[in-house]
């Protein structure tokens, strides 16, 4: 790795930023007392949590509802849900 070049361009060198993000997004949510997660359930929650933490919820919700209403990626029975609610995970 070219540390001098990356530092001169303002890139962070070190794992502190990544470790902090992992703790904030992943550990604080996944390690609540009594929680048990399947791999698919944990992945789904972490994807939604990442959207919320990156402050992209409104864009995500607009995308999700438009695709759902067009029956792009969900079975027809799921489209019966009220998709007007905007409640972040």
PDB file of N, CA, C and O in Angstrom, chain B, residues numbered from 101:
ATOM      1  N   UNK B 101       0.842  -1.176   0.000  1.00  0.00           N
ATOM      2  CA  UNK B 101       0.000   0.000   0.000  1.00  0.00           C
ATOM      3  C   UNK B 101       0.888   1.240   0.000  1.00  0.00           C
ATOM      4  O   UNK B 101       1.917   1.271   0.674  1.00  0.00           O
ATOM      5  N   UNK B 102       0.502   2.225  -0.731  1.00  0.00           N
ATOM      6  CA  UNK B 102       1.270   3.474  -0.851  1.00  0.00           C
ATOM      7  C   UNK B 102       0.761   4.474   0.175  1.00  0.00           C
ATOM      8  O   UNK B 102       0.009   5.390  -0.155  1.00  0.00           O
ATOM      9  N   UNK B 103       1.180   4.288   1.426  1.00  0.00           N
ATOM     10  CA  UNK B 103       0.673   5.108   2.523  1.00  0.00           C
ATOM     11  C   UNK B 103       0.920   6.598   2.309  1.00  0.00           C
ATOM     12  O   UNK B 103       0.033   7.413   2.566  1.00  0.00           O
ATOM     13  N   UNK B 104       2.105   6.962   1.844  1.00  0.00           N
ATOM     14  CA  UNK B 104       2.421   8.377   1.672  1.00  0.00           C
ATOM     15  C   UNK B 104       1.509   9.042   0.643  1.00  0.00           C
ATOM     16  O   UNK B 104       1.071  10.176   0.837  1.00  0.00           O
ATOM     17  N   UNK B 105       1.226   8.338  -0.445  1.00  0.00           N
ATOM     18  CA  UNK B 105       0.356   8.873  -1.498  1.00  0.00           C
ATOM     19  C   UNK B 105      -1.072   9.026  -0.974  1.00  0.00           C
ATOM     20  O   UNK B 105      -1.704  10.064  -1.171  1.00  0.00           O
ATOM     21  N   UNK B 106      -1.570   7.997  -0.314  1.00  0.00           N
ATOM     22  CA  UNK B 106      -2.934   8.030   0.179  1.00  0.00           C
ATOM     23  C   UNK B 106      -3.114   9.083   1.281  1.00  0.00           C
ATOM     24  O   UNK B 106      -4.129   9.779   1.317  1.00  0.00           O
ATOM     25  N   UNK B 107      -2.150   9.192   2.158  1.00  0.00           N
ATOM     26  CA  UNK B 107      -2.218  10.221   3.208  1.00  0.00           C
ATOM     27  C   UNK B 107      -2.200  11.620   2.602  1.00  0.00           C
ATOM     28  O   UNK B 107      -2.928  12.500   3.062  1.00  0.00           O
ATOM     29  N   UNK B 108      -1.379  11.838   1.577  1.00  0.00           N
ATOM     30  CA  UNK B 108      -1.309  13.160   0.941  1.00  0.00           C
ATOM     31  C   UNK B 108      -2.612  13.519   0.242  1.00  0.00           C
ATOM     32  O   UNK B 108      -2.920  14.697   0.060  1.00  0.00           O
ATOM     33  N   UNK B 109      -3.383  12.498  -0.152  1.00  0.00           N
ATOM     34  CA  UNK B 109      -4.674  12.743  -0.806  1.00  0.00           C
ATOM     35  C   UNK B 109      -5.833  12.775   0.189  1.00  0.00           C
ATOM     36  O   UNK B 109      -6.992  12.918  -0.201  1.00  0.00           O
ATOM     37  N   UNK B 110      -5.511  12.641   1.479  1.00  0.00           N
ATOM     38  CA  UNK B 110      -6.532  12.770   2.503  1.00  0.00           C
ATOM     39  C   UNK B 110      -7.289  11.505   2.850  1.00  0.00           C
ATOM     40  O   UNK B 110      -8.269  11.554   3.594  1.00  0.00           O
ATOM     41  N   UNK B 111      -6.849  10.369   2.322  1.00  0.00           N
ATOM     42  CA  UNK B 111      -7.515   9.113   2.654  1.00  0.00           C
ATOM     43  C   UNK B 111      -7.136   8.681   4.062  1.00  0.00           C
ATOM     44  O   UNK B 111      -5.980   8.825   4.460  1.00  0.00           O
ATOM     45  N   UNK B 112      -8.093   8.150   4.825  1.00  0.00           N
ATOM     46  CA  UNK B 112      -7.756   7.679   6.175  1.00  0.00           C
ATOM     47  C   UNK B 112      -6.926   6.399   6.092  1.00  0.00           C
ATOM     48  O   UNK B 112      -7.216   5.503   5.300  1.00  0.00           O
ATOM     49  N   UNK B 113      -5.921   6.337   6.898  1.00  0.00           N
ATOM     50  CA  UNK B 113      -5.081   5.140   6.986  1.00  0.00           C
ATOM     51  C   UNK B 113      -5.277   4.566   8.382  1.00  0.00           C
ATOM     52  O   UNK B 113      -4.951   5.214   9.376  1.00  0.00           O
ATOM     53  N   UNK B 114      -5.793   3.390   8.454  1.00  0.00           N
ATOM     54  CA  UNK B 114      -6.045   2.757   9.737  1.00  0.00           C
ATOM     55  C   UNK B 114      -7.428   2.148   9.742  1.00  0.00           C
ATOM     56  O   UNK B 114      -8.234   2.379   8.841  1.00  0.00           O
ATOM     57  N   UNK B 115      -7.684   1.372  10.767  1.00  0.00           N
ATOM     58  CA  UNK B 115      -8.943   0.648  10.805  1.00  0.00           C
ATOM     59  C   UNK B 115      -9.954   1.268  11.761  1.00  0.00           C
ATOM     60  O   UNK B 115     -11.063   0.751  11.900  1.00  0.00           O
ATOM     61  N   UNK B 116      -9.596   2.359  12.419  1.00  0.00           N
ATOM     62  CA  UNK B 116     -10.480   2.967  13.407  1.00  0.00           C
ATOM     63  C   UNK B 116     -11.833   3.361  12.861  1.00  0.00           C
ATOM     64  O   UNK B 116     -12.856   3.125  13.503  1.00  0.00           O
ATOM     65  N   UNK B 117     -11.848   3.957  11.687  1.00  0.00           N
ATOM     66  CA  UNK B 117     -13.110   4.399  11.077  1.00  0.00           C
ATOM     67  C   UNK B 117     -13.986   3.201  10.748  1.00  0.00           C
ATOM     68  O   UNK B 117     -15.193   3.219  10.989  1.00  0.00           O
ATOM     69  N   UNK B 118     -13.378   2.169  10.201  1.00  0.00           N
ATOM     70  CA  UNK B 118     -14.131   0.965   9.834  1.00  0.00           C
ATOM     71  C   UNK B 118     -14.636   0.251  11.081  1.00  0.00           C
ATOM     72  O   UNK B 118     -15.787  -0.182  11.128  1.00  0.00           O
ATOM     73  N   UNK B 119     -13.781   0.128  12.086  1.00  0.00           N
ATOM     74  CA  UNK B 119     -14.192  -0.532  13.320  1.00  0.00           C
ATOM     75  C   UNK B 119     -15.326   0.224  14.006  1.00  0.00           C
ATOM     76  O   UNK B 119     -16.235  -0.396  14.559  1.00  0.00           O
ATOM     77  N   UNK B 120     -15.282   1.531  13.978  1.00  0.00           N
ATOM     78  CA  UNK B 120     -16.338   2.327  14.576  1.00  0.00           C
ATOM     79  C   UNK B 120     -17.661   2.125  13.830  1.00  0.00           C
ATOM     80  O   UNK B 120     -18.713   1.977  14.452  1.00  0.00           O
ATOM     81  N   UNK B 121     -17.601   2.121  12.509  1.00  0.00           N
ATOM     82  CA  UNK B 121     -18.804   1.915  11.706  1.00  0.00           C
ATOM     83  C   UNK B 121     -19.390   0.529  11.957  1.00  0.00           C
ATOM     84  O   UNK B 121     -20.605   0.376  12.087  1.00  0.00           O
ATOM     85  N   UNK B 122     -18.526  -0.473  12.023  1.00  0.00           N
ATOM     86  CA  UNK B 122     -19.006  -1.838  12.295  1.00  0.00           C
ATOM     87  C   UNK B 122     -19.676  -1.917  13.653  1.00  0.00           C
ATOM     88  O   UNK B 122     -20.718  -2.555  13.804  1.00  0.00           O
ATOM     89  N   UNK B 123     -19.084  -1.277  14.629  1.00  0.00           N
ATOM     90  CA  UNK B 123     -19.666  -1.289  15.967  1.00  0.00           C
ATOM     91  C   UNK B 123     -21.017  -0.584  15.971  1.00  0.00           C
ATOM     92  O   UNK B 123     -21.980  -1.074  16.560  1.00  0.00           O
ATOM     93  N   UNK B 124     -21.082   0.561  15.315  1.00  0.00           N
ATOM     94  CA  UNK B 124     -22.303   1.369  15.317  1.00  0.00           C
ATOM     95  C   UNK B 124     -23.430   0.701  14.534  1.00  0.00           C
ATOM     96  O   UNK B 124     -24.571   0.666  14.997  1.00  0.00           O
ATOM     97  N   UNK B 125     -23.121   0.178  13.365  1.00  0.00           N
ATOM     98  CA  UNK B 125     -24.155  -0.369  12.489  1.00  0.00           C
ATOM     99  C   UNK B 125     -24.460  -1.832  12.818  1.00  0.00           C
ATOM    100  O   UNK B 125     -25.624  -2.230  12.863  1.00  0.00           O
ATOM    101  N   UNK B 126     -23.427  -2.619  13.045  1.00  0.00           N
ATOM    102  CA  UNK B 126     -23.622  -4.056  13.184  1.00  0.00           C
ATOM    103  C   UNK B 126     -23.747  -4.488  14.641  1.00  0.00           C
ATOM    104  O   UNK B 126     -24.781  -5.013  15.056  1.00  0.00           O
ATOM    105  N   UNK B 127     -22.702  -4.267  15.401  1.00  0.00           N
ATOM    106  CA  UNK B 127     -22.640  -4.822  16.753  1.00  0.00           C
ATOM    107  C   UNK B 127     -23.776  -4.319  17.640  1.00  0.00           C
ATOM    108  O   UNK B 127     -24.409  -5.112  18.338  1.00  0.00           O
ATOM    109  N   UNK B 128     -24.041  -3.024  17.623  1.00  0.00           N
ATOM    110  CA  UNK B 128     -25.083  -2.461  18.479  1.00  0.00           C
ATOM    111  C   UNK B 128     -26.458  -3.040  18.164  1.00  0.00           C
ATOM    112  O   UNK B 128     -27.318  -3.075  19.044  1.00  0.00           O
ATOM    113  N   UNK B 129     -26.685  -3.489  16.947  1.00  0.00           N
ATOM    114  CA  UNK B 129     -27.996  -4.043  16.563  1.00  0.00           C
ATOM    115  C   UNK B 129     -28.058  -5.554  16.750  1.00  0.00           C
ATOM    116  O   UNK B 129     -29.063  -6.084  17.222  1.00  0.00           O
ATOM    117  N   UNK B 130     -26.991  -6.239  16.381  1.00  0.00           N
ATOM    118  CA  UNK B 130     -27.009  -7.692  16.386  1.00  0.00           C
ATOM    119  C   UNK B 130     -26.798  -8.304  17.766  1.00  0.00           C
ATOM    120  O   UNK B 130     -27.205  -9.441  18.002  1.00  0.00           O
ATOM    121  N   UNK B 131     -26.178  -7.580  18.667  1.00  0.00           N
ATOM    122  CA  UNK B 131     -25.835  -8.156  19.962  1.00  0.00           C
ATOM    123  C   UNK B 131     -26.735  -7.681  21.106  1.00  0.00           C
ATOM    124  O   UNK B 131     -26.285  -7.573  22.246  1.00  0.00           O
ATOM    125  N   UNK B 132     -27.985  -7.401  20.807  1.00  0.00           N
ATOM    126  CA  UNK B 132     -28.908  -7.037  21.877  1.00  0.00           C
ATOM    127  C   UNK B 132     -29.229  -8.297  22.682  1.00  0.00           C
ATOM    128  O   UNK B 132     -29.288  -9.387  22.113  1.00  0.00           O
ATOM    129  N   UNK B 133     -29.437  -8.171  23.978  1.00  0.00           N
ATOM    130  CA  UNK B 133     -29.691  -9.346  24.810  1.00  0.00           C
ATOM    131  C   UNK B 133     -30.916 -10.138  24.353  1.00  0.00           C
ATOM    132  O   UNK B 133     -31.985  -9.578  24.104  1.00  0.00           O
ATOM    133  N   UNK B 134     -30.734 -11.430  24.250  1.00  0.00           N
ATOM    134  CA  UNK B 134     -31.831 -12.317  23.888  1.00  0.00           C
ATOM    135  C   UNK B 134     -32.093 -12.464  22.405  1.00  0.00           C
ATOM    136  O   UNK B 134     -32.949 -13.255  22.011  1.00  0.00           O
ATOM    137  N   UNK B 135     -31.383 -11.727  21.573  1.00  0.00           N
ATOM    138  CA  UNK B 135     -31.631 -11.783  20.127  1.00  0.00           C
ATOM    139  C   UNK B 135     -30.993 -13.025  19.522  1.00  0.00           C
ATOM    140  O   UNK B 135     -29.884 -13.415  19.885  1.00  0.00           O
ATOM    141  N   UNK B 136     -31.709 -13.629  18.603  1.00  0.00           N
ATOM    142  CA  UNK B 136     -31.191 -14.744  17.819  1.00  0.00           C
ATOM    143  C   UNK B 136     -31.492 -14.434  16.367  1.00  0.00           C
ATOM    144  O   UNK B 136     -32.610 -14.053  16.022  1.00  0.00           O
ATOM    145  N   UNK B 137     -30.495 -14.598  15.524  1.00  0.00           N
ATOM    146  CA  UNK B 137     -30.639 -14.208  14.127  1.00  0.00           C
ATOM    147  C   UNK B 137     -30.312 -15.373  13.204  1.00  0.00           C
ATOM    148  O   UNK B 137     -29.342 -16.099  13.422  1.00  0.00           O
ATOM    149  N   UNK B 138     -31.115 -15.538  12.191  1.00  0.00           N
ATOM    150  CA  UNK B 138     -30.724 -16.417  11.086  1.00  0.00           C
ATOM    151  C   UNK B 138     -29.819 -15.573  10.190  1.00  0.00           C
ATOM    152  O   UNK B 138     -29.796 -14.348  10.304  1.00  0.00           O
ATOM    153  N   UNK B 139     -29.094 -16.213   9.323  1.00  0.00           N
ATOM    154  CA  UNK B 139     -28.209 -15.466   8.430  1.00  0.00           C
ATOM    155  C   UNK B 139     -29.026 -14.534   7.536  1.00  0.00           C
ATOM    156  O   UNK B 139     -28.669 -13.369   7.362  1.00  0.00           O
ATOM    157  N   UNK B 140     -30.115 -15.040   6.974  1.00  0.00           N
ATOM    158  CA  UNK B 140     -30.921 -14.203   6.070  1.00  0.00           C
ATOM    159  C   UNK B 140     -31.612 -13.068   6.834  1.00  0.00           C
ATOM    160  O   UNK B 140     -31.720 -11.956   6.318  1.00  0.00           O
ATOM    161  N   UNK B 141     -32.079 -13.338   8.054  1.00  0.00           N
ATOM    162  CA  UNK B 141     -32.717 -12.291   8.855  1.00  0.00           C
ATOM    163  C   UNK B 141     -31.735 -11.206   9.253  1.00  0.00           C
ATOM    164  O   UNK B 141     -32.050 -10.019   9.178  1.00  0.00           O
ATOM    165  N   UNK B 142     -30.545 -11.610   9.675  1.00  0.00           N
ATOM    166  CA  UNK B 142     -29.513 -10.643  10.057  1.00  0.00           C
ATOM    167  C   UNK B 142     -29.101  -9.801   8.855  1.00  0.00           C
ATOM    168  O   UNK B 142     -28.922  -8.589   8.973  1.00  0.00           O
ATOM    169  N   UNK B 143     -28.950 -10.438   7.708  1.00  0.00           N
ATOM    170  CA  UNK B 143     -28.562  -9.701   6.507  1.00  0.00           C
ATOM    171  C   UNK B 143     -29.623  -8.681   6.121  1.00  0.00           C
ATOM    172  O   UNK B 143     -29.292  -7.550   5.764  1.00  0.00           O
ATOM    173  N   UNK B 144     -30.879  -9.061   6.187  1.00  0.00           N
ATOM    174  CA  UNK B 144     -31.969  -8.140   5.843  1.00  0.00           C
ATOM    175  C   UNK B 144     -31.994  -6.938   6.786  1.00  0.00           C
ATOM    176  O   UNK B 144     -32.129  -5.800   6.338  1.00  0.00           O
ATOM    177  N   UNK B 145     -31.866  -7.185   8.077  1.00  0.00           N
ATOM    178  CA  UNK B 145     -31.878  -6.091   9.055  1.00  0.00           C
ATOM    179  C   UNK B 145     -30.681  -5.172   8.851  1.00  0.00           C
ATOM    180  O   UNK B 145     -30.821  -3.951   8.909  1.00  0.00           O
ATOM    181  N   UNK B 146     -29.517  -5.743   8.615  1.00  0.00           N
ATOM    182  CA  UNK B 146     -28.319  -4.915   8.440  1.00  0.00           C
ATOM    183  C   UNK B 146     -28.373  -4.095   7.154  1.00  0.00           C
ATOM    184  O   UNK B 146     -27.863  -2.975   7.106  1.00  0.00           O
ATOM    185  N   UNK B 147     -28.984  -4.646   6.124  1.00  0.00           N
ATOM    186  CA  UNK B 147     -29.146  -3.860   4.894  1.00  0.00           C
ATOM    187  C   UNK B 147     -30.057  -2.657   5.143  1.00  0.00           C
ATOM    188  O   UNK B 147     -29.748  -1.542   4.723  1.00  0.00           O
ATOM    189  N   UNK B 148     -31.175  -2.887   5.824  1.00  0.00           N
ATOM    190  CA  UNK B 148     -32.083  -1.780   6.135  1.00  0.00           C
ATOM    191  C   UNK B 148     -31.425  -0.783   7.089  1.00  0.00           C
ATOM    192  O   UNK B 148     -31.579   0.427   6.926  1.00  0.00           O
ATOM    193  N   UNK B 149     -30.699  -1.283   8.073  1.00  0.00           N
ATOM    194  CA  UNK B 149     -30.021  -0.397   9.025  1.00  0.00           C
ATOM    195  C   UNK B 149     -28.979   0.465   8.314  1.00  0.00           C
ATOM    196  O   UNK B 149     -28.808   1.638   8.649  1.00  0.00           O
ATOM    197  N   UNK B 150     -28.292  -0.104   7.350  1.00  0.00           N
ATOM    198  CA  UNK B 150     -27.309   0.662   6.578  1.00  0.00           C
ATOM    199  C   UNK B 150     -27.975   1.778   5.783  1.00  0.00           C
ATOM    200  O   UNK B 150     -27.444   2.883   5.681  1.00  0.00           O
ATOM    201  N   UNK B 151     -29.144   1.478   5.219  1.00  0.00           N
ATOM    202  CA  UNK B 151     -29.893   2.495   4.477  1.00  0.00           C
ATOM    203  C   UNK B 151     -30.294   3.631   5.416  1.00  0.00           C
ATOM    204  O   UNK B 151     -30.156   4.805   5.074  1.00  0.00           O
ATOM    205  N   UNK B 152     -30.790   3.277   6.599  1.00  0.00           N
ATOM    206  CA  UNK B 152     -31.219   4.291   7.572  1.00  0.00           C
ATOM    207  C   UNK B 152     -30.033   5.124   8.032  1.00  0.00           C
ATOM    208  O   UNK B 152     -30.107   6.353   8.051  1.00  0.00           O
ATOM    209  N   UNK B 153     -28.942   4.465   8.404  1.00  0.00           N
ATOM    210  CA  UNK B 153     -27.773   5.173   8.935  1.00  0.00           C
ATOM    211  C   UNK B 153     -27.108   6.062   7.891  1.00  0.00           C
ATOM    212  O   UNK B 153     -26.482   7.063   8.237  1.00  0.00           O
ATOM    213  N   UNK B 154     -27.239   5.706   6.624  1.00  0.00           N
ATOM    214  CA  UNK B 154     -26.661   6.539   5.566  1.00  0.00           C
ATOM    215  C   UNK B 154     -27.623   7.644   5.130  1.00  0.00           C
ATOM    216  O   UNK B 154     -27.333   8.401   4.204  1.00  0.00           O
ATOM    217  N   UNK B 155     -28.758   7.724   5.801  1.00  0.00           N
ATOM    218  CA  UNK B 155     -29.779   8.746   5.548  1.00  0.00           C
ATOM    219  C   UNK B 155     -30.335   8.680   4.124  1.00  0.00           C
ATOM    220  O   UNK B 155     -30.649   9.701   3.511  1.00  0.00           O
ATOM    221  N   UNK B 156     -30.448   7.441   3.614  1.00  0.00           N
ATOM    222  CA  UNK B 156     -31.008   7.218   2.284  1.00  0.00           C
ATOM    223  C   UNK B 156     -32.393   6.579   2.341  1.00  0.00           C
ATOM    224  O   UNK B 156     -32.873   6.041   1.343  1.00  0.00           O
ATOM    225  N   UNK B 157     -33.040   6.637   3.518  1.00  0.00           N
ATOM    226  CA  UNK B 157     -34.311   5.941   3.685  1.00  0.00           C
ATOM    227  C   UNK B 157     -35.375   6.422   2.701  1.00  0.00           C
ATOM    228  O   UNK B 157     -36.066   5.601   2.096  1.00  0.00           O
ATOM    229  N   UNK B 158     -35.517   7.726   2.531  1.00  0.00           N
ATOM    230  CA  UNK B 158     -36.566   8.237   1.635  1.00  0.00           C
ATOM    231  C   UNK B 158     -36.354   7.773   0.198  1.00  0.00           C
ATOM    232  O   UNK B 158     -37.310   7.382  -0.472  1.00  0.00           O
ATOM    233  N   UNK B 159     -35.114   7.812  -0.282  1.00  0.00           N
ATOM    234  CA  UNK B 159     -34.829   7.326  -1.640  1.00  0.00           C
ATOM    235  C   UNK B 159     -35.087   5.824  -1.747  1.00  0.00           C
ATOM    236  O   UNK B 159     -35.655   5.348  -2.730  1.00  0.00           O
ATOM    237  N   UNK B 160     -34.667   5.095  -0.733  1.00  0.00           N
ATOM    238  CA  UNK B 160     -34.899   3.646  -0.728  1.00  0.00           C
ATOM    239  C   UNK B 160     -36.393   3.349  -0.744  1.00  0.00           C
ATOM    240  O   UNK B 160     -36.855   2.513  -1.520  1.00  0.00           O
ATOM    241  N   UNK B 161     -37.147   4.034   0.112  1.00  0.00           N
ATOM    242  CA  UNK B 161     -38.580   3.757   0.208  1.00  0.00           C
ATOM    243  C   UNK B 161     -39.289   4.081  -1.099  1.00  0.00           C
ATOM    244  O   UNK B 161     -40.188   3.349  -1.510  1.00  0.00           O
ATOM    245  N   UNK B 162     -38.903   5.150  -1.747  1.00  0.00           N
ATOM    246  CA  UNK B 162     -39.490   5.505  -3.042  1.00  0.00           C
ATOM    247  C   UNK B 162     -39.200   4.409  -4.070  1.00  0.00           C
ATOM    248  O   UNK B 162     -40.089   3.998  -4.815  1.00  0.00           O
ATOM    249  N   UNK B 163     -37.949   3.941  -4.104  1.00  0.00           N
ATOM    250  CA  UNK B 163     -37.570   2.857  -5.011  1.00  0.00           C
ATOM    251  C   UNK B 163     -38.355   1.581  -4.694  1.00  0.00           C
ATOM    252  O   UNK B 163     -38.922   0.951  -5.587  1.00  0.00           O
ATOM    253  N   UNK B 164     -38.380   1.215  -3.427  1.00  0.00           N
ATOM    254  CA  UNK B 164     -39.045  -0.010  -2.994  1.00  0.00           C
ATOM    255  C   UNK B 164     -40.526   0.003  -3.338  1.00  0.00           C
ATOM    256  O   UNK B 164     -41.039  -0.959  -3.910  1.00  0.00           O
ATOM    257  N   UNK B 165     -41.215   1.078  -2.997  1.00  0.00           N
ATOM    258  CA  UNK B 165     -42.662   1.126  -3.247  1.00  0.00           C
ATOM    259  C   UNK B 165     -42.971   1.162  -4.737  1.00  0.00           C
ATOM    260  O   UNK B 165     -43.950   0.555  -5.172  1.00  0.00           O
ATOM    261  N   UNK B 166     -42.162   1.859  -5.527  1.00  0.00           N
ATOM    262  CA  UNK B 166     -42.432   1.897  -6.965  1.00  0.00           C
ATOM    263  C   UNK B 166     -42.233   0.519  -7.584  1.00  0.00           C
ATOM    264  O   UNK B 166     -43.020   0.105  -8.436  1.00  0.00           O
ATOM    265  N   UNK B 167     -41.188  -0.198  -7.164  1.00  0.00           N
ATOM    266  CA  UNK B 167     -40.957  -1.543  -7.691  1.00  0.00           C
ATOM    267  C   UNK B 167     -42.018  -2.524  -7.207  1.00  0.00           C
ATOM    268  O   UNK B 167     -42.445  -3.402  -7.957  1.00  0.00           O
ATOM    269  N   UNK B 168     -42.438  -2.379  -5.967  1.00  0.00           N
ATOM    270  CA  UNK B 168     -43.452  -3.273  -5.423  1.00  0.00           C
ATOM    271  C   UNK B 168     -44.781  -3.054  -6.128  1.00  0.00           C
ATOM    272  O   UNK B 168     -45.467  -4.017  -6.470  1.00  0.00           O
ATOM    273  N   UNK B 169     -45.148  -1.808  -6.347  1.00  0.00           N
ATOM    274  CA  UNK B 169     -46.405  -1.507  -7.013  1.00  0.00           C
ATOM    275  C   UNK B 169     -46.397  -1.979  -8.460  1.00  0.00           C
ATOM    276  O   UNK B 169     -47.451  -2.276  -9.023  1.00  0.00           O
ATOM    277  N   UNK B 170     -45.216  -2.050  -9.063  1.00  0.00           N
ATOM    278  CA  UNK B 170     -45.092  -2.556 -10.432  1.00  0.00           C
ATOM    279  C   UNK B 170     -44.913  -4.076 -10.448  1.00  0.00           C
ATOM    280  O   UNK B 170     -44.744  -4.686 -11.504  1.00  0.00           O
ATOM    281  N   UNK B 171     -44.956  -4.676  -9.246  1.00  0.00           N
ATOM    282  CA  UNK B 171     -44.793  -6.119  -9.093  1.00  0.00           C
ATOM    283  C   UNK B 171     -43.475  -6.602  -9.691  1.00  0.00           C
ATOM    284  O   UNK B 171     -43.413  -7.658 -10.320  1.00  0.00           O
ATOM    285  N   UNK B 172     -42.427  -5.812  -9.486  1.00  0.00           N
ATOM    286  CA  UNK B 172     -41.126  -6.124 -10.061  1.00  0.00           C
ATOM    287  C   UNK B 172     -40.415  -7.274  -9.357  1.00  0.00           C
ATOM    288  O   UNK B 172     -39.798  -8.109 -10.019  1.00  0.00           O
ATOM    289  N   UNK B 173     -40.487  -7.337  -8.025  1.00  0.00           N
ATOM    290  CA  UNK B 173     -39.644  -8.305  -7.342  1.00  0.00           C
ATOM    291  C   UNK B 173     -40.295  -9.015  -6.169  1.00  0.00           C
ATOM    292  O   UNK B 173     -39.614  -9.761  -5.466  1.00  0.00           O
ATOM    293  N   UNK B 174     -41.571  -8.817  -5.931  1.00  0.00           N
ATOM    294  CA  UNK B 174     -42.251  -9.497  -4.839  1.00  0.00           C
ATOM    295  C   UNK B 174     -43.429 -10.298  -5.374  1.00  0.00           C
ATOM    296  O   UNK B 174     -43.991  -9.956  -6.414  1.00  0.00           O
ATOM    297  N   UNK B 175     -43.806 -11.364  -4.667  1.00  0.00           N
ATOM    298  CA  UNK B 175     -44.992 -12.115  -5.100  1.00  0.00           C
ATOM    299  C   UNK B 175     -46.243 -11.256  -4.966  1.00  0.00           C
ATOM    300  O   UNK B 175     -46.270 -10.346  -4.137  1.00  0.00           O
ATOM    301  N   UNK B 176     -47.266 -11.516  -5.750  1.00  0.00           N
ATOM    302  CA  UNK B 176     -48.486 -10.699  -5.742  1.00  0.00           C
ATOM    303  C   UNK B 176     -49.137 -10.568  -4.376  1.00  0.00           C
ATOM    304  O   UNK B 176     -49.727  -9.527  -4.088  1.00  0.00           O
ATOM    305  N   UNK B 177     -49.055 -11.578  -3.526  1.00  0.00           N
ATOM    306  CA  UNK B 177     -49.700 -11.501  -2.219  1.00  0.00           C
ATOM    307  C   UNK B 177     -49.076 -10.434  -1.333  1.00  0.00           C
ATOM    308  O   UNK B 177     -49.762  -9.861  -0.487  1.00  0.00           O
ATOM    309  N   UNK B 178     -47.798 -10.158  -1.511  1.00  0.00           N
ATOM    310  CA  UNK B 178     -47.123  -9.150  -0.697  1.00  0.00           C
ATOM    311  C   UNK B 178     -47.570  -7.757  -1.104  1.00  0.00           C
ATOM    312  O   UNK B 178     -47.531  -6.840  -0.284  1.00  0.00           O
ATOM    313  N   UNK B 179     -47.992  -7.576  -2.338  1.00  0.00           N
ATOM    314  CA  UNK B 179     -48.402  -6.268  -2.827  1.00  0.00           C
ATOM    315  C   UNK B 179     -49.703  -5.776  -2.205  1.00  0.00           C
ATOM    316  O   UNK B 179     -50.117  -4.644  -2.460  1.00  0.00           O
ATOM    317  N   UNK B 180     -50.347  -6.598  -1.403  1.00  0.00           N
ATOM    318  CA  UNK B 180     -51.570  -6.185  -0.733  1.00  0.00           C
ATOM    319  C   UNK B 180     -51.278  -5.323   0.496  1.00  0.00           C
ATOM    320  O   UNK B 180     -52.205  -4.769   1.086  1.00  0.00           O
ATOM    321  N   UNK B 181     -50.028  -5.202   0.886  1.00  0.00           N
ATOM    322  CA  UNK B 181     -49.659  -4.402   2.052  1.00  0.00           C
ATOM    323  C   UNK B 181     -49.909  -2.926   1.795  1.00  0.00           C
ATOM    324  O   UNK B 181     -49.905  -2.470   0.652  1.00  0.00           O
ATOM    325  N   UNK B 182     -50.124  -2.193   2.871  1.00  0.00           N
ATOM    326  CA  UNK B 182     -50.242  -0.745   2.766  1.00  0.00           C
ATOM    327  C   UNK B 182     -48.830  -0.166   2.630  1.00  0.00           C
ATOM    328  O   UNK B 182     -48.099  -0.104   3.619  1.00  0.00           O
ATOM    329  N   UNK B 183     -48.453   0.238   1.480  1.00  0.00           N
ATOM    330  CA  UNK B 183     -47.088   0.709   1.237  1.00  0.00           C
ATOM    331  C   UNK B 183     -46.949   2.207   1.431  1.00  0.00           C
ATOM    332  O   UNK B 183     -45.937   2.793   1.044  1.00  0.00           O
ATOM    333  N   UNK B 184     -47.945   2.827   2.020  1.00  0.00           N
ATOM    334  CA  UNK B 184     -47.856   4.271   2.267  1.00  0.00           C
ATOM    335  C   UNK B 184     -47.137   4.569   3.563  1.00  0.00           C
ATOM    336  O   UNK B 184     -46.661   5.691   3.738  1.00  0.00           O
ATOM    337  N   UNK B 185     -47.035   3.622   4.481  1.00  0.00           N
ATOM    338  CA  UNK B 185     -46.340   3.874   5.745  1.00  0.00           C
ATOM    339  C   UNK B 185     -44.851   3.985   5.489  1.00  0.00           C
ATOM    340  O   UNK B 185     -44.294   3.225   4.697  1.00  0.00           O
ATOM    341  N   UNK B 186     -44.203   4.932   6.157  1.00  0.00           N
ATOM    342  CA  UNK B 186     -42.769   5.115   6.017  1.00  0.00           C
ATOM    343  C   UNK B 186     -42.147   4.984   7.404  1.00  0.00           C
ATOM    344  O   UNK B 186     -41.875   5.990   8.059  1.00  0.00           O
ATOM    345  N   UNK B 187     -41.924   3.767   7.850  1.00  0.00           N
ATOM    346  CA  UNK B 187     -41.369   3.522   9.168  1.00  0.00           C
ATOM    347  C   UNK B 187     -40.000   2.892   9.004  1.00  0.00           C
ATOM    348  O   UNK B 187     -39.906   1.743   8.571  1.00  0.00           O
ATOM    349  N   UNK B 188     -38.927   3.614   9.340  1.00  0.00           N
ATOM    350  CA  UNK B 188     -37.587   3.029   9.195  1.00  0.00           C
ATOM    351  C   UNK B 188     -37.367   1.909  10.203  1.00  0.00           C
ATOM    352  O   UNK B 188     -37.962   1.893  11.281  1.00  0.00           O
ATOM    353  N   UNK B 189     -36.507   0.982   9.831  1.00  0.00           N
ATOM    354  CA  UNK B 189     -36.178  -0.157  10.711  1.00  0.00           C
ATOM    355  C   UNK B 189     -35.313   0.286  11.853  1.00  0.00           C
ATOM    356  O   UNK B 189     -34.936  -0.529  12.695  1.00  0.00           O
TER     357      UNK B 189
END
